Amino acid sequence: MTGRTIGFVGLGSMGRGMAGSLLRAGHTVRVWNRSPGPVAAMVAEGAEAADSLAEVFAADTVVSMLANDTAVERLLDPALLAGAAATLHVNMATVSVALAERAEERYAEHGIGYVAAPVLGRPPVAAEGRLNILVAGAPELLERAEPLFAAMGERTWHFGVSPRQANTAKISANFLIACAIESMAEACSLAEAHGVRPTDLVEMLSGTLFPGPIHSGYGSMVAERRYEPAGFRLPLGLKDVGLALEAGAARNVPLPFGSVLRDAFLDALAHGDGDKDWAAVAAVARRRAGLPD
Ligand SMILES: NC(=O)c1ccc[n+]([C@@H]2O[C@H](COP(=O)([O-])OP(=O)(O)OC[C@H]3O[C@@H](n4cnc5c(N)ncnc54)[C@H](OP(=O)(O)O)[C@@H]3O)[C@@H](O)[C@H]2O)c1
């Protein structure tokens, strides 16, 4: 697929780095974004600007990295798909299982392949082309997309033949990260209330029982109360917890921790922390414990 023209939709914090990785791999990348600023920046890096989504869907393969279900809905427009030359759409956003099912069906009606490929990794990881990419879809479509995954990520993880399976895996992973942040916040509040320094607790835990990027990375942010700059904004965290609750409800899977997390994120938003990293949910646990901000 090297040297093919790729249509790319969504040049946010993640998308601009991913489009850059495709450019570096030698693809022609035709970009579209709702607001024009990021398009101009990508054109300066060598991308082509598309004036409309129709121009993006004139490319054989479309990759999208939009914020949420609402944003992705516009890529399901029957008029857009009816006029498309594209034969494959790779949706890399974190979206609901229900949207993945609807998208697969809609694309099939128009004879266009659809695969889900949500990612693990922050914007700097995206910019370096080192994402972990969670994929699901028809094997022949995934094979066509693999050179693109290789350009944007360091490893591709397969979860099945239905796109929704990759979305389920991603939603489960983010649910677990949110649980880890919340539990570290509660443990740090407990420690501090008894005169133990949270930074000492997290250093011990991440060097012994809980090594790994989540407990050490978010653990330090929680212990130091360092919630800015936001790597992953709190409203996106609330969205992902909501996606887990919704996916659970669809199969009668109770997620009691999910309900606690939802309220904790709403509490954080109500207290004005919407522009902070989702680690700021730790401030809610501190307030409950009567600890100072
Ligand atoms: N940030 C992370 O650490 C991270 C990590 C893994 C996965 N993700 C997932 O990756 C996806 C993108 O995240 P991000 O951090 O890149 O988000 P972001 O910086 O907020 O960018 C969102 C993108 O979606 C576009 N958009 C939003 N609403 C739209 C609408 N109604 N119509 C059309 N376009 C719309 C934005 O356009 P404008 O530029 O015009 O606003 C922008 O291009 C999300 O699903 C997120 O959950 C993020």
The ligand as an SDF file (V2000), in Angstrom:
LIG
                    3D

 48 52  0  0  0  0  0  0  0  0999 V2000
   -5.5490   12.0690   23.7300 N   0  0  0  0  0  0  0  0  0  0  0  0
   -5.2390   10.8330   24.0970 C   0  0  0  0  0  0  0  0  0  0  0  0
   -4.3680   10.6140   24.9630 O   0  0  0  0  0  0  0  0  0  0  0  0
   -5.9330    9.6440   23.4630 C   0  0  0  0  0  0  0  0  0  0  0  0
   -5.3490    8.3800   23.6030 C   0  0  0  0  0  0  0  0  0  0  0  0
   -5.9550    7.2710   22.9980 C   0  0  0  0  0  0  0  0  0  0  0  0
   -7.1670    7.4480   22.3170 C   0  0  0  0  0  0  0  0  0  0  0  0
   -7.7300    8.6910   22.2360 N   0  0  0  0  0  0  0  0  0  0  0  0
   -9.0030    8.8080   21.4990 C   0  0  0  0  0  0  0  0  0  0  0  0
   -8.6830    9.3480   20.2150 O   0  0  0  0  0  0  0  0  0  0  0  0
   -9.7650   10.1560   19.7470 C   0  0  0  0  0  0  0  0  0  0  0  0
   -9.2350   11.5500   19.3980 C   0  0  0  0  0  0  0  0  0  0  0  0
   -8.6890   12.0960   20.5970 O   0  0  0  0  0  0  0  0  0  0  0  0
   -7.8490   13.4690   20.5810 P   0  0  0  0  0  0  0  0  0  0  0  0
   -7.1120   13.5110   21.8860 O   0  0  0  0  0  0  0  0  0  0  0  0
   -7.1080   13.6270   19.2980 O   0  0  0  0  0  0  0  0  0  0  0  0
   -9.0540   14.5150   20.6510 O   0  0  0  0  0  0  0  0  0  0  0  0
   -9.0270   16.0540   20.2670 P   0  0  0  0  0  0  0  0  0  0  0  0
   -7.6620   16.6170   20.3610 O   0  0  0  0  0  0  0  0  0  0  0  0
  -10.1340   16.6750   21.0600 O   0  0  0  0  0  0  0  0  0  0  0  0
   -9.4200   16.0530   18.6810 O   0  0  0  0  0  0  0  0  0  0  0  0
  -10.7010   15.6710   18.2930 C   0  0  0  0  0  0  0  0  0  0  0  0
  -10.8570   15.7480   16.7920 C   0  0  0  0  0  0  0  0  0  0  0  0
  -12.2450   15.5020   16.4700 O   0  0  0  0  0  0  0  0  0  0  0  0
  -12.7630   16.6320   15.7800 C   0  0  0  0  0  0  0  0  0  0  0  0
  -14.1630   16.8290   16.1330 N   0  0  0  0  0  0  0  0  0  0  0  0
  -14.7000   16.9070   17.3770 C   0  0  0  0  0  0  0  0  0  0  0  0
  -16.0410   17.0510   17.2930 N   0  0  0  0  0  0  0  0  0  0  0  0
  -16.3480   17.0510   15.9670 C   0  0  0  0  0  0  0  0  0  0  0  0
  -17.5680   17.1500   15.2440 C   0  0  0  0  0  0  0  0  0  0  0  0
  -18.7500   17.2490   15.8710 N   0  0  0  0  0  0  0  0  0  0  0  0
  -17.4980   17.1080   13.8870 N   0  0  0  0  0  0  0  0  0  0  0  0
  -16.3080   16.9860   13.2640 C   0  0  0  0  0  0  0  0  0  0  0  0
  -15.1210   16.8960   13.8870 N   0  0  0  0  0  0  0  0  0  0  0  0
  -15.1500   16.9130   15.2320 C   0  0  0  0  0  0  0  0  0  0  0  0
  -11.8900   17.7930   16.1830 C   0  0  0  0  0  0  0  0  0  0  0  0
  -11.9920   18.8380   15.2350 O   0  0  0  0  0  0  0  0  0  0  0  0
  -11.5770   20.3460   15.6470 P   0  0  0  0  0  0  0  0  0  0  0  0
  -10.0870   20.4290   15.4860 O   0  0  0  0  0  0  0  0  0  0  0  0
  -12.3260   21.1950   14.6890 O   0  0  0  0  0  0  0  0  0  0  0  0
  -12.0260   20.5520   17.0690 O   0  0  0  0  0  0  0  0  0  0  0  0
  -10.5240   17.1140   16.1860 C   0  0  0  0  0  0  0  0  0  0  0  0
  -10.0530   16.9200   14.8740 O   0  0  0  0  0  0  0  0  0  0  0  0
  -10.8310   10.1400   20.8590 C   0  0  0  0  0  0  0  0  0  0  0  0
  -11.7960    9.1740   20.5570 O   0  0  0  0  0  0  0  0  0  0  0  0
  -10.0260    9.7590   22.1010 C   0  0  0  0  0  0  0  0  0  0  0  0
  -10.8310    9.1320   23.0730 O   0  0  0  0  0  0  0  0  0  0  0  0
   -7.1340    9.8040   22.7650 C   0  0  0  0  0  0  0  0  0  0  0  0
  1  2  1  0
  2  3  2  0
  2  4  1  0
  4  5  1  0
  4 48  2  0
  5  6  2  0
  6  7  1  0
  7  8  2  0
  8  9  1  0
  8 48  1  0
  9 10  1  0
  9 46  1  0
 10 11  1  0
 11 12  1  0
 11 44  1  0
 12 13  1  0
 13 14  1  0
 14 15  2  0
 14 16  1  0
 14 17  1  0
 17 18  1  0
 18 19  2  0
 18 20  1  0
 18 21  1  0
 21 22  1  0
 22 23  1  0
 23 24  1  0
 23 42  1  0
 24 25  1  0
 25 26  1  0
 25 36  1  0
 26 27  1  0
 26 35  1  0
 27 28  2  0
 28 29  1  0
 29 30  1  0
 29 35  2  0
 30 31  1  0
 30 32  2  0
 32 33  1  0
 33 34  2  0
 34 35  1  0
 36 37  1  0
 36 42  1  0
 37 38  1  0
 38 39  2  0
 38 40  1  0
 38 41  1  0
 42 43  1  0
 44 45  1  0
 44 46  1  0
 46 47  1  0
M  CHG  2   8   1  16  -1
M  END
$$$$
